[in-house]
Amino acid sequence: MYWPRSGIKKHPEKRWNQPDRVFFGFGACHILAGVYLENAPLDGFYGEWIVPVKGYKGHHMYVTNGSIAFDYHGYSQREKLLTHYWKGWRERYVGWDANIQKIDFPLLETVELNKRKHLGPDQFFDDPIPRARQFISSFQHPT
C-alpha cells in the first residue's frame, strides 16, 4: 500500500510526477480501471469499488472477473487483493471497514466521477489516459 505525503492531492503537478504505481494506487485508480475496461485484454472483466464505511478514507477501484483482479499492482487473485487492502487500512485505522460495489457508471466521464468525488480525466495536471494505457501495456496478461 502506498501512503503519499500529506497534502499532495492539492498539488496537481506533484501528484502527476509521482511514479506510476503511486499515481494509480492513490488517486487515479478509477482512471486505470476505466482505461482497462475500454479495451480489456481479458474477457469478463468489470469494475468494483471498495467504499469505506462512513467516517473513513480508503476508496479503491479495480477491475476483476470475479477471480483475477487488476489494479496498480498488476494482476492478482481478487481475494488476495482484498485481503491485502483490508489489512493495510485496518493497520492504519482501527475499525476500518468497507463494502464492495459493482461499478455501474462510466469510469472515464468527468460528470459521473465528480458526483462520486473523483477527478475526471480532464482534471489532472496532464492527460492520464495515455499514461494508463502505457502502464497496462507493461504487464503480461494471463492466459
CORSULWO-V742939 format. One record per residue. RES is the residue in one small letter. SS is DSSP state (A for helix, B for strand, O for the rest). OMEGA is omega in radians with two decimals (* if undefined). D_LAST is the distance of its C-alpha to the last C-alpha in Angstrom with 1 decimal. Layout:
res = <RES & RES>
ss = <SS & SS>
omega = <OMEGA & OMEGA>
d_last = <D_LAST & D_LAST>
This chain:
res = <m & y & w & p & r & s & g & i & k & k & h & p & e & k & r & w & n & q & p & d & r & v & f & f & g & f & g & a & c & h & i & l & a & g & v & y & l & e & n & a & p & l & d & g & f & y & g & e & w & i & v & p & v & k & g & y & k & g & h & h & m & y & v & t & n & g & s & i & a & f & d & y & h & g & y & s & q & r & e & k & l & l & t & h & y & w & k & g & w & r & e & r & y & v & g & w & d & a & n & i & q & k & i & d & f & p & l & l & e & t & v & e & l & n & k & r & k & h & l & g & p & d & q & f & f & d & d & p & i & p & r & a & r & q & f & i & s & s & f & q & h & p & t>
ss = <O & O & O & O & O & O & O & A & A & A & O & A & A & A & A & A & O & O & O & A & A & A & A & A & A & O & O & O & A & A & A & A & A & A & A & A & A & A & O & O & O & O & O & O & O & B & B & B & B & B & B & B & O & O & O & O & O & O & O & B & B & B & B & B & O & O & O & B & B & B & B & O & O & B & B & B & B & A & A & A & A & A & A & A & A & A & A & A & A & A & A & A & O & O & O & O & O & B & B & B & B & B & O & O & O & O & O & O & O & A & A & A & A & A & A & O & O & O & O & O & A & A & A & O & O & O & O & A & A & A & A & A & A & A & A & A & A & O & O & O & O & O & O>
omega = <3.12 & 3.07 & -3.08 & 3.08 & -3.14 & 3.05 & -3.06 & 3.14 & 3.12 & -3.11 & -3.03 & -3.10 & 3.10 & 3.11 & -3.13 & -3.04 & 3.06 & 3.04 & -3.08 & -3.09 & 3.10 & 3.14 & -3.11 & 3.13 & -3.09 & 3.04 & 3.12 & 3.13 & 3.14 & 3.09 & 3.12 & 3.13 & -3.14 & 3.13 & 3.10 & -3.07 & 3.10 & -3.10 & -3.03 & 3.12 & 3.11 & -3.13 & 2.98 & -3.12 & 3.10 & -3.12 & 2.99 & -3.07 & 3.02 & -3.10 & -3.13 & 3.06 & -3.07 & 3.09 & -3.11 & 3.00 & 3.00 & 3.07 & 3.05 & 3.07 & -3.12 & 3.09 & -3.09 & 2.95 & -3.10 & -3.14 & 3.10 & 3.09 & 3.05 & 3.00 & -3.08 & 3.05 & -2.96 & -3.13 & 3.05 & 2.99 & -3.10 & -3.10 & 3.10 & 3.08 & -3.10 & 3.11 & 3.12 & -3.10 & 3.14 & -3.12 & -3.12 & -3.12 & 3.13 & 3.06 & -3.10 & -3.08 & 3.11 & 3.11 & -3.12 & 3.05 & -3.10 & 3.03 & 3.10 & 3.13 & 2.99 & -3.10 & -3.09 & 3.13 & -3.13 & -3.05 & -3.14 & 3.11 & -3.04 & -3.09 & 3.14 & 3.12 & 3.14 & 3.08 & -3.09 & 3.08 & 3.04 & 3.10 & 3.00 & -3.11 & -3.11 & -3.10 & 3.06 & 3.14 & 3.11 & -3.08 & -3.11 & -3.06 & 3.08 & 3.11 & 3.12 & 3.11 & 3.13 & -3.14 & 3.14 & -3.11 & -3.14 & -3.11 & 2.99 & -3.09 & 3.13 & 3.13 & *>
d_last = <26.6 & 28.6 & 32.2 & 33.5 & 37.2 & 39.4 & 40.2 & 37.5 & 36.4 & 39.9 & 39.4 & 37.0 & 37.1 & 36.7 & 33.8 & 32.2 & 32.7 & 30.8 & 27.6 & 24.4 & 23.3 & 26.7 & 27.1 & 23.9 & 24.5 & 28.0 & 29.2 & 26.5 & 23.5 & 24.2 & 23.9 & 20.5 & 19.3 & 21.2 & 19.8 & 16.2 & 17.0 & 18.9 & 16.0 & 12.9 & 9.7 & 8.1 & 10.4 & 13.0 & 13.6 & 17.3 & 19.7 & 21.5 & 24.7 & 26.3 & 30.0 & 32.5 & 35.6 & 38.7 & 40.1 & 37.0 & 34.7 & 31.0 & 29.1 & 25.4 & 22.9 & 19.1 & 16.3 & 14.4 & 13.1 & 15.5 & 13.3 & 11.2 & 13.5 & 13.8 & 17.3 & 19.3 & 17.8 & 14.3 & 11.6 & 13.2 & 13.9 & 16.1 & 19.0 & 19.0 & 19.2 & 22.1 & 23.8 & 23.8 & 25.1 & 27.8 & 28.9 & 29.4 & 31.4 & 33.5 & 34.5 & 35.8 & 37.3 & 38.9 & 38.2 & 35.2 & 33.1 & 31.0 & 29.6 & 26.2 & 26.4 & 23.9 & 24.5 & 26.5 & 27.8 & 26.6 & 25.3 & 26.6 & 30.1 & 32.8 & 35.2 & 32.7 & 31.6 & 35.2 & 36.1 & 33.8 & 35.1 & 32.2 & 32.6 & 31.5 & 29.9 & 33.4 & 34.9 & 33.3 & 35.2 & 32.9 & 30.1 & 27.0 & 24.7 & 24.3 & 24.0 & 21.1 & 19.3 & 19.9 & 18.7 & 15.4 & 14.9 & 15.6 & 12.3 & 9.2 & 6.5 & 3.8 & 0.0>
